[in-house]
Structure formats: C-alpha cells, structure tokens
Amino acid sequence: GQVGVNVPGFASPIRVDTRQAVDKGKPVTVMVRPERMVWRTAMDPSLDNITEVVVHKVSFLGMYTQIVVELPDESLSILHWIEKEGGDHVSPDWVGQRIYVGWNSQVGQILLD
C-alpha cells in the first residue's frame, strides 16, 4: 500500500509505497537514497513528492555534485547528484535560485521510529 507522511517543508503529505503496517499518527522516518532524488527547474507533476527549494551552495566533488538547499520551513537539506550521461546538469549559477526537488513514491522507504 501507500502511506502519507506529513513532513516540514512539504505542502502536502509525502507519499511512500510500503508493505509495512503503519498506525495513523505514529512517528516514522522517510528515507530516500540521494541518487534517487531529482531536481527540476520547473514544477514536475509526474513526481509524487515535490517541493520548491532555494539553492544555497553547489560543490563539485569528483563523481558527484553536492547541492545544499533550503526547504520552505527554512531547514537545510543536502542532495548528492551523480551526473549521468544525457541527464540533467547542475549549474553553480543556481545559488540563490529556486528549483524543485522531488522523487516518486516507490523509491522512498519507511523506518518505524
């Protein structure tokens, strides 16, 4: 099935596919592997979970790029993006710009707290 989890920084509950039984109101941790998260320069309705963020820092670190973003609730999150041939490219010009970060429900995992 699928569960919805309220997470600061997201306007609507995050959707995660899971086989675990989760009691309503029970605290959980939502996990998403960094390489499974995607970013877009415009809203993408094909993503189950998406939020607008502000880019604070872009660092190229060998095989991957680290992107530090501020969520709508003013908390910071760090994304690790592995450049893929023919894929999206990260630009250091994005610092201070708004982009969208998201993922689909099947790539998230639930950890019962």
C-alpha positions in Angstrom: 0.0 0.0 0.0 0.9 3.6 0.3 1.2 5.9 3.3 1.2 9.7 3.6 3.6 11.3 6.0 3.5 15.0 7.0 7.0 16.4 6.7 8.0 20.0 7.4 8.9 21.8 4.1 6.3 19.9 2.0 2.9 21.4 1.3 1.2 18.0 1.1 2.0 14.7 2.8 4.9 12.7 1.3 3.7 9.5 -0.3 5.7 6.3 0.2 4.9 2.8 -1.1 5.3 0.3 1.7 4.3 -3.2 2.7 4.7 -2.3 6.4 1.6 -1.6 8.5 1.9 2.0 9.8 -0.5 3.2 12.5 -2.0 6.7 11.9 -0.1 9.3 13.8 2.8 7.1 14.6 6.2 8.8 14.1 8.2 7.4 11.2 11.4 8.3 9.3 11.2 8.7 5.5 14.3 7.7 3.7 15.3 8.3 0.1 18.7 7.5 -1.4 20.3 10.7 -2.5 20.8 9.5 -6.1 17.0 8.7 -6.3 16.1 12.3 -5.7 15.7 14.5 -8.7 15.7 18.3 -9.2 13.8 20.3 -11.8 13.9 24.0 -12.8 10.1 23.9 -13.1 7.3 22.1 -11.3 7.0 18.5 -12.5 3.6 16.9 -11.9 5.0 13.4 -12.8 6.7 13.3 -9.4 4.7 12.0 -6.4 6.6 14.2 -3.9 8.0 17.6 -4.8 8.8 20.9 -3.1 10.3 24.2 -4.1 13.7 24.9 -2.5 16.4 27.7 -2.7 19.9 26.6 -3.7 22.5 27.7 -1.1 25.6 26.1 -2.4 26.8 23.9 -5.3 30.0 21.9 -4.8 31.5 19.7 -7.5 33.1 16.7 -5.6 34.6 14.4 -8.2 32.0 11.8 -9.2 29.1 13.7 -7.8 27.8 17.2 -7.1 26.6 18.3 -3.6 23.7 20.7 -3.6 22.8 22.4 -0.3 19.2 23.6 -0.4 16.8 25.4 1.9 13.3 23.9 2.3 10.2 26.1 2.7 10.4 25.6 6.5 13.9 27.1 6.4 15.7 23.8 7.2 18.6 22.8 5.1 19.0 19.6 3.1 22.0 18.2 1.3 21.5 16.5 -2.1 24.1 14.4 -3.8 23.7 14.3 -7.6 25.6 11.9 -9.7 26.0 13.3 -13.3 24.6 10.9 -15.8 25.3 10.9 -19.5 22.4 12.6 -21.2 20.9 13.5 -17.8 20.2 16.8 -16.1 23.2 19.0 -15.3 23.7 21.1 -12.2 24.9 24.7 -12.5 26.8 26.8 -9.9 24.7 29.7 -11.3 21.8 28.2 -9.3 23.0 29.6 -6.0 20.2 31.9 -4.7 17.7 30.5 -7.3 14.5 28.5 -6.7 14.4 24.9 -8.0 12.2 21.9 -7.3 13.3 18.7 -5.6 11.3 15.5 -5.5 11.0 11.8 -6.0 8.4 9.1 -6.7 6.7 7.1 -4.0 8.2 3.8 -5.0 11.8 4.9 -4.3 11.1 6.0 -0.7 11.3 3.8 2.4 9.7 4.0 5.8 11.5 3.3 9.0 9.3 2.9 12.0 10.6 5.1 14.9 
